[in-house]
């Protein structure tokens, strides 16, 4: 049996709308990445916080139904299936 994780990409439908805001659960921040552009070259520094912080993304306030079963626009939801 195949034990690899799989990514499933599905067009958004009414049943999947509930899953969208599940991604807005709280998560821990241990630090941050600070990018820098000097003389046309990108670099970055990793800065660890003294204390772990918790944050979340705000809930999207979009009318998701405007993207379902449309010919002129679409949204897709990618899900990682862990094995």
C-alpha positions in Angstrom: 0.0 0.0 0.0 1.2 3.5 -0.8 2.1 5.5 2.3 2.8 8.8 0.6 0.8 12.0 1.5 -1.4 13.2 -1.3 -2.7 16.6 -2.2 -6.3 16.7 -3.5 -7.4 19.8 -5.4 -11.1 20.3 -5.7 -13.3 23.0 -7.1 -15.1 24.9 -4.3 -18.6 23.6 -3.6 -21.1 24.2 -0.9 -19.9 21.3 1.2 -16.3 22.6 1.2 -17.1 26.2 2.3 -17.2 25.0 6.0 -13.6 23.8 5.6 -12.2 27.1 4.5 -12.4 28.8 7.9 -11.0 25.8 9.7 -7.7 27.0 8.4 -8.1 30.1 10.5 -7.5 28.2 13.8 -4.9 29.6 16.2 -1.3 28.6 15.7 2.0 29.3 17.5 4.6 31.8 16.3 8.2 31.0 17.4 9.9 33.8 15.5 9.8 35.8 12.2 11.8 36.1 9.0 13.0 39.5 8.0 13.9 39.9 4.3 16.4 42.4 3.0 17.3 43.6 -0.5 20.9 45.0 -0.7 22.5 45.8 -4.0 20.0 43.8 -5.9 20.5 40.6 -3.8 17.9 39.2 -1.4 18.8 37.8 2.0 16.9 37.1 5.2 17.4 36.8 8.9 15.5 34.5 11.2 14.6 36.1 14.5 13.3 33.9 17.3 11.0 35.4 19.9 11.8 35.2 23.6 8.4 33.8 24.2 6.1 31.8 21.9 3.1 33.8 20.7 -0.3 32.6 19.5 -2.2 34.1 16.6 -4.7 33.4 13.9 -5.8 34.8 10.6 -9.2 36.6 10.5 -12.2 34.8 9.1 -12.7 35.7 5.4 -15.9 37.6 4.9 -16.4 36.7 1.2 -19.5 35.4 -0.5 -18.0 32.1 -1.5 -21.2 31.1 -3.4 -20.2 33.6 -6.2 -17.4 31.1 -7.2 -19.4 27.9 -7.3 -20.5 26.4 -10.6 -19.5 29.6 -12.5 -18.0 29.6 -16.0 -16.2 32.9 -15.6 -14.4 32.4 -12.3 -13.5 29.6 -9.9 -11.8 28.8 -6.6 -10.0 25.6 -5.8 -9.4 24.1 -2.4 -6.2 22.1 -1.9 -6.2 19.5 0.9 -3.3 17.5 2.2 -4.3 13.9 3.0 -1.8 12.4 5.5 -1.1 8.7 5.6 
